[in-house]
């Protein structure tokens, strides 16, 4: 394992790592980060349940349920992605492998040979790309893979340092990478393998970029180091700007974009209507950003960890670290601390 990631052992620290980065004097600065992830479970909250410091701000669909899609034995699911056939791919940071889960909940290992894999995306052809965080490379699982393989690294023109989140623009075949160790966002042409640094970390908002999603020409970034969601145009821009949250607050407040707060947001996804969903890992909840407002979409309204499914108001997670949304609006959640993937069905 690479020496600049140190796994934390306590139950409370599931999914976390220490990111070591040299300062200008060559010393090592330690920052706490999270392994990124996509989504999977089904969850919603009934109106009026209440949230910490804002008891009426609740999202989700009344009557919707959270269900267990699959339990992954011995796992620590992080990033999630869903393909056009409804298969979910989950990066397992504990067992250094990638799971494939069918829409019926049948789980199998589709790839091994990783070191703490994190972000996962699927392209238009069904190829799966995985951030092999501990090895600081991106690996590809070819479309149609049905038996477990050991994929090799893609030889991009630039290198990474403990990259986490991935996002993809399927129309242009462009992969975006949260190069966490370098505090950069990189753009990779999947046809030519030429890469470009599109954000150099100069933004005051960008701290430990963990999760990414491409939506409507913009890149939305879960910046877990300072509890923010940033936004960056994918053309003509090299700076991320604040989209939602208050830097360094680490609390749960539902409100307008710049009055709401997050606690170590680790992953982010978007639905077909442009709504954003955030795996708010430190708050053990899923947050929704829609119409200029942040609400609690599923999970604890007070940051309480747990493990329950069923009625939306009763759904609980422990350190959810990955999220994804399919074309029908189903939301998949990596319930990292409970070793499972859950599904919210609207």
N, C-alpha and C positions, 0 to 999 in steps of 0.2 A: 504494500500500500504506500501511496505517496506520503512523504513525511510532513506535508503542510496541511494535512487534515487529521485531526485527532478526534475520534469518536468519543462522545460523552456517554457514560455508562448508566447514569441514574435513570429510573423509569420516567422521571419528569422531563428528561431531556431527549426523548425519542425523536429522531429525525434531525437533530441539530448537529452541527459540527463547528469546530473552531477554524476560522479562516486566517491563515498567517500570511501577512503581506509585508514586504520590506518597506521601510520608510526611506526618506532621502538620505539618511545617514547609514543605511544598510542594516539597521536593526529590524527586528520582527515586531509588527504590531498585531495584536490578537483582536479579532472581531468575531462576535457570535453571529452565525448565519444559520440558514435552514436549507436542507436539500429540497429542491423544487419538485413540482408535481402537477398532474392534471386532475380531471375530475371523473367521478363515477357514480355515487349513491343517489337515491331518491329522497328528497326531504322538503318539507315546507312547514311554515308556522301559521297557526290560526290567528286571525286578526284579533288584536287586543291582548295578546299574551304579555307584551311589554318587554322593553330592553333596558339595560343598565343606563341610567341617566336620561332615558327617553322611553317611557313605558308604552307609547302607542305606535312606535315605529317598527312594524313587523312586515316582512315580505312573504313570498310564497303564495300558493293557491289554496284557498279554503277547501278542505276535503282531500287534498293530495296526501300521499303517503311516502314515507321513506322505507325502502325495502333493502334487504341484504342481497346483493348480486352474487357475491362469492366471498368465502373465507379462504385466505391464502396461507396455509400452515407455515409458521416460522418466519413470516414475511414482515417487511416494513415498506409497504407500498408508498411510492412517492409520486412521480409524474404519471399522468394518465393521458391517453388519447383514444379516440373511437374512430373506426373506419366506416366506409359507406355501407357495410353489411351489418353494422351493429356490434362488431367485435371490439372489445376494450383491451388495450395494451397497458400494462402496469409495470413500471420499473420498481424492482424489489431491491432496495438498498442494503437490506440485511443479508440476503442470500446471493447477491451479485448476479441477478438474472432478470429476465423479462417474462412476464406472464401474458398469455392470451386468454381472454374470457369471452365466451360466446354469449349471444343475447339470452340463451337459456341458462346461463350461469355456470357452464362447464369450463373449468380452468385447467390450463396445461402450460408447461414451461416451453417457450418458443425460442429462447436464446439464452446462452450463458457466457461466462468469460468476461464479465464486467467488474469494475471496482466502484461500488456505491453509485449505481446508475440513478439518474434523476429525470430530467425533462424528456418527454416523448411527443413526437408528432407523426402524422401520417400524410403522405402526399396524395395527389389526385389519382395516381396509379396504384395506390395501396402499399407502397414502400413505407417502412417504419424507420424513423431516425431516432436515435437514443443518445442522450448526453451521458457519456461514460465518465462521470465526474472525477472519480479517483484517478483515472488514467489521463485526464485532460484531453480526450479525443471524442469525436462523434462517430458512431457506428451505424451501419445500415442493415436492416433485416429485409431482404427482398420480398416483394409482394408474393403471396401464395405459399409462403413457408409454412409447412404443416408439422415438421418434426424439429426438435431442438437443434440449433446450430450454434457455432461460435463465430460471430461476425467479426470482420476486420475493420480497422479504422479507415475513415475516408481521408484521402490526402489533400486537404484544403491548402490554399496558398498561405494561410496564416495559422498560428498555433493558439492554444487556449491555456488558461490556468483554472482548473476546477470549475468549468462551466456548469450551469444548472439548467435554467429554463430555455425552452425552444419554442419558436413560433414559425408558422409557414404561411406564405402567400402562394396558394396553389395555382393561381392564374399566371404568375410570373416564374413559378418554380424557384422561389427565393426562400432560403432558410435564415431565420434570425436567431442569434445565440446570445444569451446572457452570460458573458465571459466574466464570471463572478470574481475570480481571483485578481483579474486586471481591472475591475470596476469599469468594464466597457460593454457596449453592445456591438455585435458584429453581424454583417450581412453576407450571406454565402450564396453564390450562384450555383445551384445544384447541377446545372448542365456543364459549366466550365470549371467548376471547383475553385473559382477565383473568389477571394473574400476581401471585404472592406470593413474597416472600423468606422461605424457611423455615429458613435458616441464615445468620446474619449474619457468619460468620467468627470468632465469639467463641471457638470451640473451639481449644484449644492444639494439637490434632492436625491441624486442617485447614490445609494449606499447599500451595498450587498444586493445587487439586482438578482432576483431569484426566479420569478415567473414572468412569462411573456405571452401576449396574444396579439395577433394582427387582426385589426378590425377597421374597415372603412378607410383604408389608406394610412391609418395611424398604428403605432405600436404602443400598447399599454404595458407598463412594467410594474410588477410587484417588487417594491424596494424594501426588503425585509429589515435592513439595518437601521432604517429610521421610520418605519411604520407608515410608509406612504405608498400611494399609487401614482406613478408618473405617466406622462404621455409624450410621445415624440412622433413628429411627422416622418414618414419614410422617404420623403424626397425633399432635398434642399435644407435639411435640418441636421445639426450635429449636437443639439442640446436637448436634454429631457427637461420638461417643466412639470410643476405640480399639477396633478389632476384632482386628487382627493386625499384627505387625511391631514393630520397635524403632526409635524415631525417630532419624533421621540416621545410621544404620549403613552403608547402601549396600554390603551384602555379601549372600552367598547362604548362608543356613543353613536347613535343613529341620528343623522341630521343632513343638512345640505353638504355638498361636496367638501368644502374647505372647513366645515365645522364638525364633521364626523371624524371618528378616530378608529384606528386599527391597532392590532398587536401582532407584529411579525407576520404580515401577509406573505404567503409563500408561493401561491400559484393563482393564476387568473385565466378566465375563459370568457367567451362571448357567445350569445345565441344569435339566431337569424334576424332578430329585431334590433340588434346592437346593444342589448343589455349586457352588463358585465357581471361576472360572478367571481368572488374572491375567496380562496381558502385562507381564512384568517386564523392561522395555526395557533397563535398564542391565546386567542379567545375561544378556541375549540368550536368555531362556528363558521358558517358560510354566509357571506355578505353579498348583497345585490346592489348594483349601482344602476339606476334607471331614472331618466327624467331629472337629472340634477340632484338626486337624493340617494343617500346610502341607507339601506335597511338590513336587518338581520333576516336572511332568507331561510335558514335552517340551523339547527343546533342550539346550543345554550345561549340564552339572552343575558347571562351574567358571567360567562367565561368558564362555567362548570364543565369538567370533562366527564365522559361516561360512554356507554355503549348500549343504545337502544334504537329500535325501529318501530314501525307502526304508524300511529297517528302522528301527524306532522309536529304537533306541539310537544311530543314526547321524544323526538329524535335527539340523540346525543352522540357526540364524536369525541375522540381523543387525538389532539394534534393533527387535524386534517391537513394534508400537505399537497394534495393534487386534485385537479378538477378538470372536467371536460363536458361538453354539451354536444348532443347529436342533432341531426336535422329535424327531429320531431320535438325538440325542446326538453328531452330527458337530460337530467344533469347527473353526472357520475362523480363520485367523491372518493378519494383515497383516504380512508379512515386509518391513518398511519399507525397510531398507537394501539389500535385494535386488530391490526393485521387483516383488514378486509376492504372490499370495495362496496359502496352502497349506491343506490340509485333513487333519484327523485323523479317520480312520474307525475307530470302536470295533469 
